[in-house]
Amino acid sequence: MPLIPPAAKIPLPMQERLSEFFVDLLGKGAAASKARELKVKPGPDAPRVMVAVWEDKWGRVGAVCVAELMMAAVAGAALVLAPASVLPEVEQQGCLPDHLRENYHEVMNVLTTTIRTDSSPYLKLVGIFQHPDEPLPQAVWDVLASPSSRRDFDLTVEGYGGGKLSILTR
């Protein structure tokens, strides 16, 4: 049985890097600034958020990204230049439609480049959950409850709007 090394530190992007990432990916103006902590609460009445999860090569949760539902919708719509007129429907229905969820998954997959460096552990996006509709694994709750590091952002994408996005590491 191979030995599993201790978890290595995972770098988090500063707001300038996150802004650059979204500008480069979406081809739109984007601005990120520091924000208050975006908290995830258990229970069916918790605010709707999208939770992206990355694991290392040993299957340990290494990083988690929590985004307000509308932030995920904005990123998903802007990725494919969908009209911003699709966004009110998301807010009204309280869920991310499949096509925007697929687009947001791709945004989160590419976001991996901002939390991985030559000296950091390999991380792979393993899933996206819409909380509280989809149960979060206990390992995700553990990172949410006691992250080794976190950054919280207000993010705005030109022509679409924005919301809060937080990145946490084990």
C-alpha positions as MATLAB code, in Angstrom:
seq = 'MPLIPPAAKIPLPMQERLSEFFVDLLGKGAAASKARELKVKPGPDAPRVMVAVWEDKWGRVGAVCVAELMMAAVAGAALVLAPASVLPEVEQQGCLPDHLRENYHEVMNVLTTTIRTDSSPYLKLVGIFQHPDEPLPQAVWDVLASPSSRRDFDLTVEGYGGGKLSILTR';
ca = [
       0.000    0.000    0.000;
       1.584    3.320   -1.093;
       2.137    6.059    1.448;
       0.102    9.189    0.926;
       2.120   12.349    1.571;
       0.723   15.120    3.766;
      -1.455   17.664    1.999;
       0.604   20.430    0.390;
      -0.291   24.105    0.403;
      -2.498   25.250   -2.471;
      -2.090   28.870   -3.630;
      -5.108   31.132   -3.978;
      -5.430   33.913   -6.545;
      -5.477   37.579   -5.552;
      -8.310   39.723   -6.898;
      -6.143   41.104   -9.739;
      -5.380   37.581  -10.972;
      -9.030   36.590  -10.742;
     -10.058   39.670  -12.746;
      -7.462   38.836  -15.410;
      -8.642   35.232  -15.506;
     -12.261   36.212  -16.198;
     -11.274   38.869  -18.749;
      -9.106   36.375  -20.622;
     -11.645   33.542  -20.472;
     -14.829   35.483  -21.164;
     -13.490   38.194  -23.454;
     -15.411   40.758  -21.403;
     -14.434   43.352  -18.861;
     -14.401   41.891  -15.361;
     -13.559   43.231  -11.944;
     -12.896   41.376   -8.714;
     -12.594   42.923   -5.292;
     -12.280   41.595   -1.773;
     -15.608   40.665   -0.218;
     -17.139   39.420    2.983;
     -17.083   35.713    3.622;
     -19.623   33.740    1.608;
     -20.963   31.162    4.045;
     -22.549   27.850    3.143;
     -25.174   26.634    5.572;
     -26.729   23.198    5.835;
     -30.434   22.618    5.475;
     -33.086   22.900    2.801;
     -33.663   26.616    3.451;
     -30.020   27.581    2.897;
     -29.287   30.138    0.167;
     -28.675   28.568   -3.244;
     -24.984   28.333   -4.152;
     -22.883   26.365   -6.595;
     -20.003   24.423   -5.045;
     -17.118   23.274   -7.247;
     -14.789   20.637   -5.810;
     -11.190   19.778   -6.733;
      -9.357   16.697   -5.494;
      -5.697   15.762   -5.477;
      -4.412   12.551   -7.041;
      -5.134   10.647   -3.794;
      -8.822   11.619   -3.871;
      -8.586   14.200   -1.078;
     -10.571   17.416   -1.416;
      -7.949   20.091   -2.015;
     -10.006   23.128   -2.959;
     -13.607   24.264   -3.047;
     -15.159   27.213   -4.884;
     -18.489   28.527   -3.652;
     -20.420   30.911   -5.886;
     -23.751   32.560   -5.449;
     -26.256   31.107   -7.884;
     -26.392   34.301   -9.939;
     -22.587   34.531  -10.095;
     -22.498   31.016  -11.549;
     -25.246   31.964  -14.019;
     -23.350   35.100  -15.068;
     -20.137   33.139  -15.664;
     -21.981   30.393  -17.556;
     -23.860   32.852  -19.767;
     -20.857   35.096  -20.443;
     -18.703   32.116  -21.455;
     -20.845   31.490  -24.549;
     -21.958   35.105  -24.999;
     -25.569   34.188  -24.246;
     -27.788   37.228  -23.843;
     -27.995   38.577  -20.306;
     -31.773   38.269  -20.678;
     -31.443   34.582  -19.626;
     -30.375   35.620  -16.113;
     -33.719   36.764  -14.637;
     -35.135   33.293  -15.326;
     -32.370   31.740  -13.212;
     -33.166   34.051  -10.324;
     -36.877   33.386  -10.678;
     -36.517   29.589  -10.777;
     -33.766   29.408   -8.156;
     -31.693   26.881  -10.083;
     -29.072   26.779  -12.785;
     -30.437   25.307  -16.038;
     -28.417   22.456  -17.560;
     -26.856   24.528  -20.355;
     -25.598   27.215  -17.948;
     -24.438   24.548  -15.504;
     -22.353   22.899  -18.241;
     -20.856   26.269  -19.132;
     -20.139   27.048  -15.470;
     -18.489   23.631  -15.105;
     -16.138   24.604  -17.914;
     -15.377   27.951  -16.227;
     -14.518   26.106  -13.008;
     -12.418   23.566  -14.905;
     -10.321   26.358  -16.401;
     -10.202   28.148  -13.020;
      -7.985   25.257  -11.928;
      -5.100   27.146  -13.558;
      -5.360   29.872  -10.904;
      -5.028   27.452   -7.976;
      -2.330   25.223   -9.393;
       1.333   26.073   -9.857;
       4.472   24.092  -10.663;
       5.108   23.606   -6.941;
       1.520   22.939   -5.824;
      -0.218   19.570   -5.829;
      -2.065   18.366   -8.892;
      -5.782   19.165   -8.606;
      -8.644   17.984  -10.776;
     -12.192   19.320  -10.854;
     -14.331   16.369   -9.792;
     -17.786   17.884   -9.516;
     -20.145   20.772   -9.087;
     -23.047   20.689   -6.657;
     -26.043   22.977   -6.398;
     -26.490   23.384   -2.673;
     -28.844   22.767   -0.889;
     -30.585   20.725   -3.612;
     -27.657   18.312   -3.985;
     -25.946   16.899   -0.902;
     -22.323   17.895   -0.336;
     -19.826   15.171    0.597;
     -18.556   15.287    4.190;
     -15.025   16.078    2.973;
     -16.394   19.260    1.361;
     -18.156   20.248    4.593;
     -14.847   19.704    6.402;
     -13.061   22.193    4.123;
     -15.950   24.673    4.381;
     -15.905   24.445    8.182;
     -12.154   24.723    8.620;
     -10.228   25.839    5.532;
      -6.481   26.328    5.727;
      -6.921   29.375    3.514;
      -9.690   31.227    1.728;
     -10.320   34.246   -0.436;
     -13.702   35.896   -0.892;
     -14.501   38.070   -3.890;
     -17.182   40.279   -5.359;
     -16.959   39.694   -9.089;
     -18.646   41.635  -11.867;
     -18.676   40.769  -15.571;
     -19.379   43.601  -17.989;
     -22.884   43.432  -19.430;
     -23.970   40.563  -17.168;
     -23.700   41.534  -13.523;
     -22.055   39.392  -10.908;
     -22.014   38.227   -7.333;
     -19.879   36.631   -4.674;
     -17.370   33.862   -5.217;
     -15.143   32.246   -2.578;
     -12.231   29.858   -2.976;
     -11.191   27.727   -0.010;
      -8.441   25.156    0.420;
      -7.936   22.312    2.865;
];
